[in-house]
Amino acid sequence: MNVALVVLDTLRKDAFDEHFDWLPGTRFENAYSTSHWTVPAHASLFAGKYASELGIYAGAQRLDCPEAVLPESFHEGGYTTRAFSANVNISRPFDFHRGFDQFEGSWRLDALSSNVFDWDGFITETRDMGPERYAFALRDILLGDCDTVPSLKRGAFLKLRDLGMGRATRDDGATEALEFVRDTEFGDDEFLFVNLMEAHTPYSPPEEFRTVEPPELDGLRATLGSPDADPERIRQAYDDGVRYLADRYRAIFTELRKSFDCVITLGDHGEALGEYGAWEHLCGLYPDVTRIPLCLWLADATDGDDADQTAEVRDDPVSLLDVHRTVLDIANLDGDSRGRNLLAGSETEEEPERLVEYHGLTDRHRTALARDGFDIEPLDTELYGMAAADYYGWETPDGLHEVGEIAKPRERMEKLVNELNRRVVTDDVALSPAIEAQLRDLGYV
Protein backbone atom coordinates (compact mmCIF):
# COMPACT_ATOMS: atom_id res chain seq x y z
CA MET A 1 0.00 0.00 0.00
CA ASN A 2 1.45 3.34 -1.09
CA VAL A 3 -0.01 6.43 0.61
CA ALA A 4 0.41 10.07 -0.41
CA LEU A 5 -0.69 12.96 1.81
CA VAL A 6 -0.77 16.30 -0.03
CA VAL A 7 -1.41 19.61 1.75
CA LEU A 8 -2.49 22.49 -0.45
CA ASP A 9 -1.47 25.18 2.00
CA THR A 10 -3.90 28.07 2.61
CA LEU A 11 -6.50 26.80 0.13
CA ARG A 12 -10.04 27.99 0.88
CA LYS A 13 -12.87 25.49 0.52
CA ASP A 14 -14.80 27.69 -1.93
CA ALA A 15 -11.69 28.15 -4.10
CA PHE A 16 -11.14 24.39 -4.08
CA ASP A 17 -14.73 23.80 -5.20
CA GLU A 18 -14.31 26.25 -8.07
CA HIS A 19 -10.93 25.20 -9.42
CA PHE A 20 -10.48 21.54 -8.42
CA ASP A 21 -13.69 20.04 -9.78
CA TRP A 22 -11.51 17.67 -11.85
CA LEU A 23 -10.05 15.96 -8.76
CA PRO A 24 -11.53 12.47 -8.24
CA GLY A 25 -12.26 10.86 -4.89
CA THR A 26 -14.56 11.15 -1.91
CA ARG A 27 -15.09 14.79 -0.97
CA PHE A 28 -15.79 15.86 2.59
CA GLU A 29 -17.92 19.00 2.49
CA ASN A 30 -17.60 19.85 6.18
CA ALA A 31 -13.95 19.31 7.01
CA TYR A 32 -12.22 21.57 9.54
CA SER A 33 -8.69 22.27 10.63
CA THR A 34 -7.67 22.11 14.27
CA SER A 35 -6.10 25.57 14.08
CA HIS A 36 -5.84 28.66 11.93
CA TRP A 37 -2.28 28.36 10.69
CA THR A 38 0.34 25.98 9.40
CA VAL A 39 2.41 24.77 12.34
CA PRO A 40 -0.30 23.69 14.81
CA ALA A 41 -2.46 22.34 11.98
CA HIS A 42 0.36 20.15 10.65
CA ALA A 43 1.18 19.03 14.18
CA SER A 44 -2.38 17.72 14.58
CA LEU A 45 -2.26 16.12 11.15
CA PHE A 46 1.02 14.37 11.97
CA ALA A 47 0.35 13.39 15.61
CA GLY A 48 -3.44 13.03 15.96
CA LYS A 49 -3.93 15.41 18.87
CA TYR A 50 -4.74 19.06 19.35
CA ALA A 51 -1.73 21.37 19.15
CA SER A 52 -2.07 22.47 22.78
CA GLU A 53 -1.75 18.80 23.80
CA LEU A 54 1.42 18.47 21.74
CA GLY A 55 2.96 21.71 23.00
CA ILE A 56 3.03 23.20 19.50
CA TYR A 57 1.34 26.57 19.24
CA ALA A 58 2.04 30.31 19.02
CA GLY A 59 5.04 30.35 21.38
CA ALA A 60 6.58 26.97 20.58
CA GLN A 61 6.73 25.90 16.95
CA ARG A 62 9.22 23.04 16.94
CA LEU A 63 7.77 19.55 16.33
CA ASP A 64 9.35 18.15 19.48
CA CYS A 65 6.30 16.32 20.88
CA PRO A 66 6.97 12.91 22.50
CA GLU A 67 4.24 11.28 20.41
CA ALA A 68 5.23 9.36 17.30
CA VAL A 69 4.39 11.35 14.17
CA LEU A 70 3.07 9.83 10.95
CA PRO A 71 6.40 9.45 9.12
CA GLU A 72 7.90 7.77 12.18
CA SER A 73 4.99 5.34 12.37
CA PHE A 74 5.33 4.53 8.67
CA HIS A 75 9.11 4.16 8.98
CA GLU A 76 8.75 1.77 11.91
CA GLY A 77 6.18 -0.15 9.86
CA GLY A 78 8.74 -0.80 7.12
CA TYR A 79 7.69 1.97 4.74
CA THR A 80 9.98 4.21 2.75
CA THR A 81 9.11 7.74 3.88
CA ARG A 82 9.62 10.78 1.65
CA ALA A 83 8.64 14.43 1.80
CA PHE A 84 8.68 17.53 -0.35
CA SER A 85 7.88 20.79 1.43
CA ALA A 86 7.62 24.27 -0.01
CA ASN A 87 6.79 25.75 3.41
CA VAL A 88 9.57 27.19 5.57
CA ASN A 89 7.55 26.35 8.70
CA ILE A 90 7.53 22.68 7.65
CA SER A 91 11.28 22.22 7.45
CA ARG A 92 14.32 20.78 9.20
CA PRO A 93 14.95 23.76 11.52
CA PHE A 94 11.47 23.16 12.98
CA ASP A 95 12.05 19.35 13.21
CA PHE A 96 9.39 18.47 10.65
CA HIS A 97 11.83 16.08 8.98
CA ARG A 98 11.26 13.57 11.80
CA GLY A 99 10.85 10.04 10.49
CA PHE A 100 11.49 10.83 6.83
CA ASP A 101 14.08 8.83 4.92
CA GLN A 102 14.16 11.60 2.31
CA PHE A 103 13.18 15.20 3.01
CA GLU A 104 13.39 17.61 0.08
CA GLY A 105 12.31 21.21 -0.21
CA SER A 106 11.72 24.07 -2.59
CA TRP A 107 14.08 26.97 -3.23
CA ARG A 108 12.87 28.59 0.00
CA LEU A 109 14.11 25.66 2.07
CA ASP A 110 17.44 25.54 0.24
CA ALA A 111 18.39 28.72 2.08
CA LEU A 112 17.95 27.04 5.47
CA SER A 113 20.69 24.42 5.13
CA SER A 114 23.33 24.84 7.82
CA ASN A 115 26.02 24.20 5.20
CA VAL A 116 24.84 26.84 2.73
CA PHE A 117 26.31 30.35 2.91
CA ASP A 118 23.95 32.73 4.74
CA TRP A 119 23.19 35.06 1.84
CA ASP A 120 20.22 36.65 3.59
CA GLY A 121 22.31 37.67 6.59
CA PHE A 122 25.19 38.76 4.39
CA ILE A 123 22.97 40.97 2.21
CA THR A 124 21.43 42.57 5.29
CA GLU A 125 24.79 43.28 6.90
CA THR A 126 26.42 44.67 3.72
CA ARG A 127 23.50 46.61 2.30
CA ASP A 128 25.46 49.88 2.33
CA MET A 129 28.41 48.43 0.40
CA GLY A 130 28.79 48.44 -3.37
CA PRO A 131 29.15 45.53 -5.80
CA GLU A 132 32.55 44.72 -4.30
CA ARG A 133 30.76 43.06 -1.41
CA TYR A 134 30.19 39.99 -3.61
CA ALA A 135 33.96 39.50 -3.79
CA PHE A 136 33.97 39.22 0.01
CA ALA A 137 31.10 36.73 -0.16
CA LEU A 138 32.99 34.64 -2.73
CA ARG A 139 36.06 34.66 -0.50
CA ASP A 140 34.05 33.50 2.50
CA ILE A 141 32.41 30.72 0.47
CA LEU A 142 35.69 29.41 -0.96
CA LEU A 143 37.65 29.64 2.29
CA GLY A 144 34.88 28.87 4.76
CA ASP A 145 33.19 25.67 5.93
CA CYS A 146 30.06 25.95 3.81
CA ASP A 147 29.32 23.76 0.79
CA THR A 148 30.76 25.64 -2.18
CA VAL A 149 28.49 24.62 -5.09
CA PRO A 150 25.14 24.88 -3.25
CA SER A 151 26.23 28.24 -1.82
CA LEU A 152 27.14 29.62 -5.23
CA LYS A 153 23.88 28.29 -6.71
CA ARG A 154 21.93 29.96 -3.93
CA GLY A 155 23.66 33.29 -4.57
CA ALA A 156 22.98 33.04 -8.30
CA PHE A 157 19.34 32.23 -7.62
CA LEU A 158 18.90 35.30 -5.42
CA LYS A 159 20.46 37.54 -8.06
CA LEU A 160 18.25 36.08 -10.80
CA ARG A 161 15.22 36.50 -8.57
CA ASP A 162 16.06 40.18 -8.02
CA LEU A 163 16.32 40.59 -11.80
CA GLY A 164 13.03 38.75 -12.38
CA MET A 165 14.82 35.96 -14.20
CA GLY A 166 15.37 32.25 -13.71
CA ARG A 167 13.13 29.18 -13.88
CA ALA A 168 13.10 28.69 -10.12
CA THR A 169 11.52 32.11 -9.59
CA ARG A 170 8.36 31.11 -11.47
CA ASP A 171 6.45 29.64 -8.54
CA ASP A 172 6.69 28.75 -4.87
CA GLY A 173 7.80 25.16 -5.40
CA ALA A 174 5.02 23.38 -7.29
CA THR A 175 7.17 22.90 -10.39
CA GLU A 176 9.98 21.50 -8.24
CA ALA A 177 7.47 19.20 -6.52
CA LEU A 178 6.28 17.92 -9.89
CA GLU A 179 9.87 17.21 -10.92
CA PHE A 180 10.49 15.44 -7.60
CA VAL A 181 7.46 13.16 -8.09
CA ARG A 182 8.33 12.44 -11.72
CA ASP A 183 11.99 11.70 -11.00
CA THR A 184 11.48 9.49 -7.93
CA GLU A 185 11.34 5.74 -8.47
CA PHE A 186 8.67 4.81 -5.96
CA GLY A 187 8.63 1.20 -4.84
CA ASP A 188 6.23 -0.77 -2.67
CA ASP A 189 5.16 0.47 0.77
CA GLU A 190 5.79 4.17 0.26
CA PHE A 191 4.58 7.13 2.34
CA LEU A 192 4.84 10.53 0.68
CA PHE A 193 4.04 13.93 2.19
CA VAL A 194 3.86 17.08 0.04
CA ASN A 195 3.17 20.70 0.99
CA LEU A 196 2.43 23.19 -1.81
CA MET A 197 2.34 26.95 -1.22
CA GLU A 198 0.92 28.57 -4.37
CA ALA A 199 -2.29 29.71 -2.61
CA HIS A 200 -0.27 31.43 0.14
CA THR A 201 0.89 35.03 0.12
CA PRO A 202 2.58 36.69 -1.70
CA TYR A 203 -0.11 35.54 -4.24
CA SER A 204 2.46 35.66 -7.02
CA PRO A 205 1.90 33.02 -9.73
CA PRO A 206 3.75 33.03 -13.08
CA GLU A 207 2.96 35.91 -15.44
CA GLU A 208 0.65 33.87 -17.65
CA PHE A 209 -1.70 33.25 -14.69
CA ARG A 210 -1.74 36.84 -13.41
CA THR A 211 -4.73 39.04 -14.07
CA VAL A 212 -3.53 41.65 -11.53
CA GLU A 213 -0.17 42.56 -10.08
CA PRO A 214 0.50 40.75 -6.78
CA PRO A 215 -0.45 43.12 -3.93
CA GLU A 216 1.45 43.95 -0.78
CA LEU A 217 -0.52 42.48 2.11
CA ASP A 218 0.25 42.25 5.82
CA GLY A 219 -2.72 40.32 7.15
CA LEU A 220 -2.44 41.25 10.81
CA ARG A 221 -1.99 44.96 10.16
CA ALA A 222 -4.77 44.88 7.57
CA THR A 223 -7.09 43.22 10.10
CA LEU A 224 -6.23 45.68 12.86
CA GLY A 225 -6.50 48.59 10.42
CA SER A 226 -7.18 48.19 6.72
CA PRO A 227 -5.31 46.70 3.75
CA ASP A 228 -3.02 48.99 1.75
CA ALA A 229 -4.05 47.37 -1.53
CA ASP A 230 -7.52 47.38 -3.08
CA PRO A 231 -9.53 44.50 -1.58
CA GLU A 232 -10.77 43.30 -4.97
CA ARG A 233 -7.22 43.20 -6.27
CA ILE A 234 -6.20 41.09 -3.26
CA ARG A 235 -9.04 38.64 -3.87
CA GLN A 236 -8.24 38.38 -7.57
CA ALA A 237 -4.54 37.84 -6.87
CA TYR A 238 -5.44 35.02 -4.49
CA ASP A 239 -7.65 33.46 -7.16
CA ASP A 240 -4.82 33.74 -9.69
CA GLY A 241 -2.57 31.77 -7.36
CA VAL A 242 -5.23 29.11 -6.81
CA ARG A 243 -5.77 28.69 -10.56
CA TYR A 244 -2.06 28.12 -10.98
CA LEU A 245 -2.01 25.68 -8.04
CA ALA A 246 -4.87 23.72 -9.64
CA ASP A 247 -2.98 23.57 -12.93
CA ARG A 248 0.22 22.31 -11.32
CA TYR A 249 -1.55 19.89 -9.01
CA ARG A 250 -3.45 18.31 -11.88
CA ALA A 251 -0.05 17.29 -13.31
CA ILE A 252 1.25 16.19 -9.90
CA PHE A 253 -1.86 14.13 -9.18
CA THR A 254 -1.60 12.46 -12.59
CA GLU A 255 1.89 11.31 -11.63
CA LEU A 256 0.90 10.26 -8.10
CA ARG A 257 -1.92 7.98 -9.22
CA LYS A 258 0.61 5.95 -11.24
CA SER A 259 2.46 4.87 -8.08
CA PHE A 260 0.09 5.36 -5.13
CA ASP A 261 -2.95 3.41 -3.96
CA CYS A 262 -4.25 6.27 -1.83
CA VAL A 263 -3.90 10.02 -2.35
CA ILE A 264 -5.38 12.33 0.27
CA THR A 265 -5.58 15.97 -0.81
CA LEU A 266 -6.42 18.57 1.81
CA GLY A 267 -5.85 22.07 3.11
CA ASP A 268 -4.20 22.83 6.43
CA HIS A 269 -6.32 25.99 6.81
CA GLY A 270 -8.08 28.51 4.63
CA GLU A 271 -7.70 32.26 4.18
CA ALA A 272 -9.69 35.34 5.13
CA LEU A 273 -10.19 37.75 2.24
CA GLY A 274 -12.00 40.57 4.01
CA GLU A 275 -14.79 38.55 5.62
CA TYR A 276 -15.51 39.93 9.09
CA GLY A 277 -12.85 42.56 8.40
CA ALA A 278 -10.12 39.90 8.57
CA TRP A 279 -7.24 39.19 6.18
CA GLU A 280 -4.98 36.15 5.72
CA HIS A 281 -5.10 33.51 8.48
CA LEU A 282 -3.27 34.70 11.60
CA CYS A 283 -6.18 36.74 12.94
CA GLY A 284 -8.92 34.42 14.25
CA LEU A 285 -11.10 31.36 13.75
CA TYR A 286 -13.44 32.62 11.05
CA PRO A 287 -15.11 29.84 9.02
CA ASP A 288 -13.28 30.90 5.85
CA VAL A 289 -10.03 30.22 7.73
CA THR A 290 -10.91 26.98 9.53
CA ARG A 291 -13.01 25.11 6.96
CA ILE A 292 -10.76 23.15 4.63
CA PRO A 293 -10.94 21.08 1.44
CA LEU A 294 -10.52 17.32 1.87
CA CYS A 295 -10.62 14.67 -0.86
CA LEU A 296 -9.67 10.99 -0.45
CA TRP A 297 -8.87 8.97 -3.58
CA LEU A 298 -8.37 5.19 -3.56
CA ALA A 299 -7.05 3.42 -6.64
CA ASP A 300 -9.48 0.49 -6.37
CA ALA A 301 -12.55 2.70 -5.81
CA THR A 302 -12.98 3.54 -9.50
CA ASP A 303 -12.19 1.65 -12.68
CA GLY A 304 -11.91 2.29 -16.41
CA ASP A 305 -13.78 5.25 -17.83
CA ASP A 306 -15.12 6.12 -14.39
CA ALA A 307 -11.65 6.69 -12.94
CA ASP A 308 -11.99 10.46 -13.11
CA GLN A 309 -15.44 10.65 -11.54
CA THR A 310 -16.06 11.77 -7.98
CA ALA A 311 -16.92 8.67 -5.97
CA GLU A 312 -18.91 10.17 -3.11
CA VAL A 313 -19.76 13.38 -1.29
CA ARG A 314 -19.88 13.32 2.50
CA ASP A 315 -21.56 15.94 4.69
CA ASP A 316 -20.59 14.68 8.16
CA PRO A 317 -18.23 16.99 10.10
CA VAL A 318 -14.62 15.78 10.01
CA SER A 319 -11.25 17.08 11.13
CA LEU A 320 -7.52 16.84 10.49
CA LEU A 321 -7.55 14.46 13.46
CA ASP A 322 -9.67 12.06 11.42
CA VAL A 323 -7.18 12.21 8.55
CA HIS A 324 -4.46 11.10 10.96
CA ARG A 325 -6.48 8.09 12.13
CA THR A 326 -7.48 7.19 8.59
CA VAL A 327 -3.92 7.23 7.25
CA LEU A 328 -2.76 4.92 10.05
CA ASP A 329 -5.63 2.50 9.44
CA ILE A 330 -5.14 2.45 5.67
CA ALA A 331 -1.56 1.31 6.23
CA ASN A 332 -2.57 -1.04 9.08
CA LEU A 333 -0.30 0.81 11.53
CA ASP A 334 -0.71 1.20 15.26
CA GLY A 335 -0.89 4.65 16.82
CA ASP A 336 -2.90 6.76 19.24
CA SER A 337 -5.22 9.30 17.71
CA ARG A 338 -8.18 11.44 18.67
CA GLY A 339 -9.57 10.88 15.19
CA ARG A 340 -11.88 8.32 13.63
CA ASN A 341 -11.44 6.38 10.39
CA LEU A 342 -13.08 8.28 7.55
CA LEU A 343 -13.43 5.07 5.53
CA ALA A 344 -15.73 3.62 8.17
CA GLY A 345 -18.54 5.82 6.86
CA SER A 346 -20.60 8.58 8.42
CA GLU A 347 -23.19 6.47 10.25
CA THR A 348 -21.12 3.84 12.04
CA GLU A 349 -20.65 5.87 15.18
CA GLU A 350 -21.69 9.13 16.78
CA GLU A 351 -20.23 12.12 14.98
CA PRO A 352 -17.89 13.82 17.47
CA GLU A 353 -17.61 17.55 17.95
CA ARG A 354 -14.20 18.97 17.12
CA LEU A 355 -12.30 21.92 18.55
CA VAL A 356 -10.40 24.54 16.62
CA GLU A 357 -7.71 26.40 18.57
CA TYR A 358 -6.35 29.93 18.40
CA HIS A 359 -3.34 30.51 20.64
CA GLY A 360 -2.71 34.23 20.22
CA LEU A 361 0.22 35.99 18.60
CA THR A 362 3.75 34.76 18.23
CA ASP A 363 6.41 36.70 20.12
CA ARG A 364 7.77 38.19 16.90
CA HIS A 365 4.33 39.46 15.83
CA ARG A 366 3.50 40.72 19.31
CA THR A 367 6.68 42.77 19.50
CA ALA A 368 6.42 44.23 15.99
CA LEU A 369 2.74 45.19 16.23
CA ALA A 370 3.08 46.73 19.68
CA ARG A 371 6.12 48.71 18.52
CA ASP A 372 4.06 50.11 15.64
CA GLY A 373 1.33 51.28 18.00
CA PHE A 374 -1.36 48.68 17.27
CA ASP A 375 -3.80 47.58 19.96
CA ILE A 376 -2.95 43.87 19.91
CA GLU A 377 -5.25 42.76 22.73
CA PRO A 378 -8.06 41.60 20.40
CA LEU A 379 -5.68 39.18 18.66
CA ASP A 380 -3.46 38.17 21.56
CA THR A 381 -5.72 35.81 23.48
CA GLU A 382 -6.76 32.16 23.44
CA LEU A 383 -9.93 31.53 21.46
CA TYR A 384 -11.79 28.40 20.41
CA GLY A 385 -14.13 27.22 17.71
CA MET A 386 -16.28 24.09 17.52
CA ALA A 387 -17.49 22.12 14.52
CA ALA A 388 -20.46 19.79 14.76
CA ALA A 389 -23.18 18.46 12.47
CA ASP A 390 -24.72 21.44 10.63
CA TYR A 391 -22.92 23.83 12.99
CA TYR A 392 -19.79 25.91 13.41
CA GLY A 393 -19.28 28.36 16.26
CA TRP A 394 -16.23 30.49 16.94
CA GLU A 395 -15.16 32.85 19.65
CA THR A 396 -14.04 36.43 19.10
CA PRO A 397 -13.18 39.00 21.78
CA ASP A 398 -16.75 40.31 21.52
CA GLY A 399 -18.51 36.96 21.91
CA LEU A 400 -19.53 33.72 20.23
CA HIS A 401 -20.49 33.76 16.54
CA GLU A 402 -22.41 30.88 14.97
CA VAL A 403 -23.37 29.34 11.65
CA GLY A 404 -26.23 26.94 12.26
CA GLU A 405 -27.73 26.03 15.60
CA ILE A 406 -26.88 23.59 18.36
CA ALA A 407 -28.08 23.22 21.95
CA LYS A 408 -25.85 24.71 24.66
CA PRO A 409 -22.87 25.52 22.43
CA ARG A 410 -20.89 27.26 25.17
CA GLU A 411 -21.17 24.33 27.55
CA ARG A 412 -20.21 21.83 24.86
CA MET A 413 -17.22 23.89 23.79
CA GLU A 414 -16.04 24.34 27.39
CA LYS A 415 -16.31 20.59 27.94
CA LEU A 416 -13.98 19.93 25.01
CA VAL A 417 -11.53 22.57 26.23
CA ASN A 418 -11.51 21.13 29.75
CA GLU A 419 -10.71 17.69 28.34
CA LEU A 420 -7.47 18.92 26.78
CA ASN A 421 -4.34 17.42 28.29
CA ARG A 422 -2.11 20.42 27.75
CA ARG A 423 1.65 20.32 27.29
CA VAL A 424 3.42 23.58 28.03
CA VAL A 425 6.64 24.30 26.13
CA THR A 426 8.73 27.48 26.26
CA ASP A 427 11.76 26.48 24.17
CA ASP A 428 11.21 27.70 20.63
CA VAL A 429 13.30 27.72 17.47
CA ALA A 430 15.95 30.45 17.32
CA LEU A 431 15.44 32.19 14.00
CA SER A 432 18.52 32.54 11.82
CA PRO A 433 18.62 35.46 9.36
CA ALA A 434 17.85 33.00 6.55
CA ILE A 435 14.75 31.62 8.30
CA GLU A 436 13.60 35.09 9.29
CA ALA A 437 13.96 36.37 5.72
CA GLN A 438 11.85 33.54 4.30
CA LEU A 439 9.18 33.88 7.03
CA ARG A 440 9.00 37.62 6.44
CA ASP A 441 8.34 37.07 2.74
CA LEU A 442 5.43 34.79 3.68
CA GLY A 443 3.98 37.21 6.24
CA TYR A 444 5.07 35.31 9.37
CA VAL A 445 7.43 38.00 10.69
N, C-alpha and C positions, 0 to 999 in steps of 0.2 A: 504494500500500500504506500503510494507516494502522496504526500499532503503538502499543498502550497497555501500559505496564509498571506494575503496581499492587503495592505492598508493603503487606501487612497486618502492621504492625509488632508484634513480640513474640507472634505467634500460634503456639502449639504445634501440632505435627502431629496429636496426638490430638484436640485441640479443633476443628481444621479438619475432621477426619473426621466428627466428631459433628454439627457445625452447618453445614457447607457441602456437604452431600451433593447439594444442588440445582445446584451449579456445574458446567456442562458443560466438556468438554475432556479432553485427555490428562493423567492424573495420574501424577506421579512419586513412588513410594512410599518411595524411599530418596534423598531430596535433602538436602544438607547446606549449611550456611553455611560461610564461610571464617573466621568469627570468632564471638564470643559477644555482640557488641553492635553498635549501629547504625552508628557512623561507619566502622569498618574494613570491616564487611559491605557497606555501600553503596559504599564505595570500590572493592571488588572487583567488585561488580555493575556499576559505571559504567566501570571501566578494565580489567577482565579480568586482573588480577594479584592476588597476595596483598598484603595491606595493608602488610606489612613491606617489600615491594618498591616500594611507592608512597610510603613514608614517612608513612603515616597509621595511627596506632596510639594507645596510651595517652597518650603525651606530646606528640603532634602531631596535631591533629584537623582542621586546615584541608585542604581538597581542593586542594592546590597542586602536585600531581604534574605532571611534564612530559608525561605521556602524554595523548593526546586522550581525553576521556570521552564516553560515549554521546551526550549531547545535542549536543556539538560535532561529532561524526561525522555525526549526522543533519542538523545545520544546514549543514555543508559539502556534504552530499549534496542540498541543496535542499529539505529538509523544514522545515515549521513546527514549532517545538519549544515545548512548553508543560509546565508543572508546577504541581501543587498539593501542598504539603507541610503536614502538621499537626505535624511533628517539629521542635523547635527546633534539634536537631543538624543537620538537613538544611535549611539556611537560608542566606541571603545572608552573614551574618557569618562563616560557615564555608566560603564560596566554593562552595556546592553549586548556585548559580544559573548556573554556567558553561555556556555554550552554549544557554541557554534564551531564546527570544524573549519568552516570557511566564512569569513565576515568581510564583505566588500562594501565599498561606498562610492558615492558620487564625487564629483570634483570638490564639493564642500568638505567632505570628510577627509580628502587627501591632505588638506591643510593641517589636520589635527595630529598627524603622525609625529611621534616624539623624535623621529630621526630625519624629519624634513625641516629644512631651514625655516625659521619663523619670519616669513615675509611680512605678515601683517604687523608684527611688532616692530620690525625693521623700518617699514614704511612710515609708521607712526612716529618713531623716534628720529627719523632723518627727513622729515617733511620739509624742513627749511633748507636742506642742502640741494645742490643742483644735480645734474645727470651723473656727476662723478661718484655719487653715492653708490651706484650699481657696481663700480669697481671694488668698493669696500665689501659689498655683499658677495661678489664673486670670490674675493680673497678669503672671506670667512667660510664660504662653502667648500672651497678647495682645501683649505688648511684645517678646517674644523672637523668635528665628529659626525656631522650629519651625512646622510646618503647623498652623494653628489648628483646622480642623474635625476632622481625624483625631485630634488631641490631645484635644479635648473629647470625642469619641466614645469614645476609649480610657478616659478618666477615668470617663465614665458607665458604661461596661461594667464596670470594676472595682468601682464602687459597687453596681451591680445584682448582680454576682457575690457580693459580700459579703452582700447581702441575700437571696441565693438566688433572684433574679429574673432575667428576661431570656432571650430565645430563645437567644442565643449561649452561655449557660452550660449548655445541655442536653447537649452532648457535646464531644468533643475535636477536632472538625472535620469529622466525616463528613457532617453535614448541609450544611455549607458546601461540601464537596467535591461533593456531589450537585448543589447549586445551580450550582456552577461548570461541571460537565459538561453540565447541562441548558441553561445559558445561553450556552455557547460554540458558535459556528457553525463546526464543524470542516469543513475543505475536504479536498482531496486531499493526499496525502503529509504526514501528520501524525504526530508522535511525542509521546506524552503520558506523563508520569510522575506517579504519585500515591502519597503515603504517608499511611496512615490509622493512628491511634493508639488506637483504642478498646480494644484488648486490653492496653495498657500501663498500669502504675500511673499514676494512683491508683485504677484499677478502679472508676470512678464513672460508670456509665451513667445515663440518665434514670430517674426514679422508677418508671415503669411496667415497667422491666426489672430492678429491684432486688429480690432476695429477701433480702438482708442489707444492713446499712449498710456502706459502703466502709470498709475497715480502714486504720489507719496501718501502713505497712510500709516499713522501711529494709532493703533486701535484704542489703547487706554486713554490717550490724550483726546482722541476724537469722542470717546464716550463721556469723558468728564467735561468736555467742552463741545467742540464740533469739528468735523473733518475739514482739512484744508482744501481738499479736492472736491469737485462736484459729486454729490452722492450717486447720480446716475452714471457718471463715468466710472466710479469705483465698482458699481454693480456690473457694468458691462465688461470691465477689465477682469473681474472675477469669472464671469461667464466665458470670456475668451480663454482663460487658463483651463477651465473645465473642459471646453471643447477640445483643446489640445490634449489634455489628459485622456479623454475618451478615445481620441485617435491613436495615441501611443499605446494605451492599454488594450485596445482591440488587437494590436499586433502582438503584444506580450501574452495576452490570454490565448491567442491562437497557438503560440509556441508552448505554453504551459500545458494545454490539453493534450499535446503529443506525448508528454512524459508523466503526467500526474493523474491520479485517480480521483482526487478531490482538490478543488480550488475554491477557497473561501475568500470572497472579495468584500471588504467592509471599509467604513470610515472609522477613524478614532474619535472624531468629534466633527461638528459642523462649523458654521461661520455666521456671525451676525453681520448683516449688511444694512444697518439702520433701523431694524426692528427694535422697538422699545428704546430707541435712541442709542443703541449699542452697536459697536463695530468690532470686527475680528472675533476672538474667542477667549480673551483673557479677562473678561469683564462681568461674567455672571453665568447663570444656568438657564438662559432663555431656550425655548424649545428648538429654535433654529440652530443652536449651538450643541445641544445634547442629543437630539434625534439624529440617527446615523443610517446610512445605507448598509444593507447586509444581504448578500446573495451567496448561496451554497450550491455549488455544482458538483455532481458525482458522475463519473464517466459511464457507469452502468445504468444511470437513470433514464437516459435517452439513447435512441439508436437511429441509424440511417438518416433519412431526410428530416426527422424530428429532432436532430441533435442540437439545433440552434433555437429550439422553442423553449420558452419558460415552462418549467415543470409544474410549479405550484406557487400560489401566493398565500402567505400566512399573515394573519392579523393579530395573533397573540403577542403580548408584550414580551420582549426578550432583551438581553443585555450582553455586553462584552464578556461577562462572567459565564454566560451560557456558551459562548464561542469557545472559551477555554475548556469547559467540560466536554463539549462535542469533539474537539480536536483530539483530546486524550482518548475518548471512547472509540473514535474512528480508527485510531492506531492501536487499540487494545492495550493502552498504557495505564498504569496506576498513577494516582495523584489526587490530592485533596483539592476540592473546588467548591465554591459557593454556587456554581452554575448547575444547570440541568441540560441533558442531551437534547439538542434541537431536533435530532432525527427521530426521537421518540414520539413526535407529534404534539399537537396542542391540547389534546384532551385526555392524556394519560395520567396527569396529575394536576393538582391545583396550581394555577398560574401565580407565581410569587411576585410580590411587589419588590421593586429594585430602587436602591438609592442612587443619586448622583451627587457628587461631592464638589464643593468649591472651598478651597483652603486659604483664600486671601492672596495677597501679592507676594511675589518673591522679594528678597532683600534688595536686589538690584533695581527693581521697579519702584519699590517703596522709597528708596533713597532718591532716585532721579525725579520722581513725581513731586515728592515733598520739597525738594530743592527748587523746583520750578513753580512752587506756589499753589499746587493743586490740593484741593481737599480730598484726601485719599480714603477717608473713613468709610464712605459708601462701598468701596471695593476691597477694603482690607479687613474682612471679617469672614468667619466660617458661615457658609450657607449650604442648604441641602435642597435637592429636588427628589421627587418620587414618581416613578412610572408604574402604572397598573393598567388593567384592562379598561380601555376607553377613557383613560385619564392620564394627565401629567400635571403635577403641581410643582412650583418652584418658589423658593424664598428670595425676596429682595429686602434691602434694608427697610422698605416701607410696608412689608407684609407678604402674605402668601398670594401668589397668582395661580390661576387654574385654567386648564383646558379640559372640559368634561367635568363630571361630577362623581364623587365617591363619599361614602359616609365617614365622618370623623377623620379627615385627612391629616390634621395636625397630630392627633394621637397615634395614628398609624406610622407617620413619618418619625415621630419621636421614639417609638418602639424600635424601629430599625436602627436609628442612631444609637440608642442605648445598648443595642446588641453588638455594636462594633467592639472588637478587641484591639484597641489602638496600640500602635508601636511608635514611640517617640524617638526621633533621630535628629541630631543637631549637626552632625558632620556632613557637610556638603562638598561638592566638587569645587576645587579652586580653579577659577577660569583663567586660562592662559590668554595672551593677546589674540592668538589664532582663534580660539573658541569664542571669545567675546566678539571678535569681528564678524564671525559667521552668524552668531545669535543676533547681533544688532541688525544685520541685513534682513533677518527673518522677523524682526519686531520683538525679540525676546529680551533685549537689553535697552 
